[in-house]
Amino acid sequence: MRIDLWLWAVRLTKSRSVAADLCRTGKVRINGVPAKPATTVVVGDRVTWREPLRDRVVEVAELIPKRVGAPIAAKAYKDFSPPVPTRAEREAVGLRDRGTGRPTKRERREIDRLRGRDGPPPEA
């Protein structure tokens, strides 16, 4: 079954075109490998993608060919995503005083480290 169709059928995206766009831009990965919209997904695959507030991690439990109701769709995958950060947690990360300008390289690295997005290792 196609990954874009599955994401739409189990109600993880609003429309199939949104699911296809996520795949086309390289945001969806199946078992760690970037997936195109037509990539085949099977039971047991781990699908990951980035949402604005968190990373989503789901495991395919069932293949559903058509879009179904929310209670049935919830049984088609196992969700291993971290919880959505609270408003206070979101506001605490990356706060800068107004008018201080762009972050320096050191500050940028600290912000990335806090957000869990460590860059490439330093060159030797």
N, C-alpha and C positions, 0 to 999 in steps of 0.2 A: 504494500500500500504506500502511496506517495506521502511524504512527510507533510507537505502543505495541506493536503486533504485531511490527514489525521489530526493535525493541530486545530483545524477548523471544526472537524466533526466532534471532537471532545471538548469543544468550547474553551480552548486556551487562547484563541484569537477571535476577534469579532467577525472577520470575514476571511475567505480563502485568499483573496488578493493581499490582505495584510500578512498572512502567513507566508505567501510566496515572496513578498517583499523582504520579510525578515530573512528568508533563506538566501535570496539573491544578494543581499548586502553582506552575507557571511556571518550573521549573528547566530544562526542556528547550527549546533554541532550534534552529531550523532556519534556516541562513543568517542568523543574527542576529535572527530574529523568534521571539517566544515561540510554542510549539506546544501545541495541545490534543491529547488522545489520538487523535482522529480525523483529525488533519492528515495529508495525503498526503505521502509521501516518495518521491523518485525518485533514480535513479542520478546521482551527482555532487553531491548535497546534502551540506552540512557540518552535522553534528549536534553540539551542545555541551551539557554539563550539569555541575553541580558535585557531586563526590563528597566525602566527609568529608576526604580527604587531598589532593585535587588536582582540577583541572578536566579533564574528559574532552573530547577533540576527535576525532571520527571522521568520515570521509567515506564515503558509501554507494557501494560498488563493485558490489553485486549485491543484488537483491531476492529474499528467500527466504520463501515463504509459510508454511512449517511449521518448527518447531524442529528443528534438526539437530545433529549431533555437533560437538564443539569444533574439530577440524581443518577441517571444511567451513565452519563459521561464521566462522572467522578469515579466510577468503578473501573474505567478503562485505563487509568494510569495511577501510579503511586508517586506522590509528591514528596521530594526530598529537599525542597527549597528552604532556605533560611527564612525566618519570619520577617515581615515587613518592619523596618526600623520605625520606632515611634517618632513623633514630631520632634521631641526634645533631642533624641539621638541624631536626627537629621540636621537639626540646627546647630548642634555642638561641633560637628565636623566641618572644617574649612571656613570658620568664621574669621573675617578680617575686618579691621576697623575701616570705616568709610574714608576714602581719600588716600589710602596708603599705596595705591597703585598696584601694578601687577606683582605677583609673588616672585621672589628671587628663585634661582635654580635650587638652592638648598630647601627653601620653603615648599617649592613644588614637589620635591622628592618626599618631604615629610607628609604632605597632604596625600600623595599617592600611597605612601606606606600606611597611613591611617585608613584609607579606603580599601586597602588590600590589593592594590594594583601596582605591585613592584615592577619596575621596568626591567630591561635587559641587564644581565650582570655586567659590572664594569670591565672594561678591556684591560688586559695585562700588558 
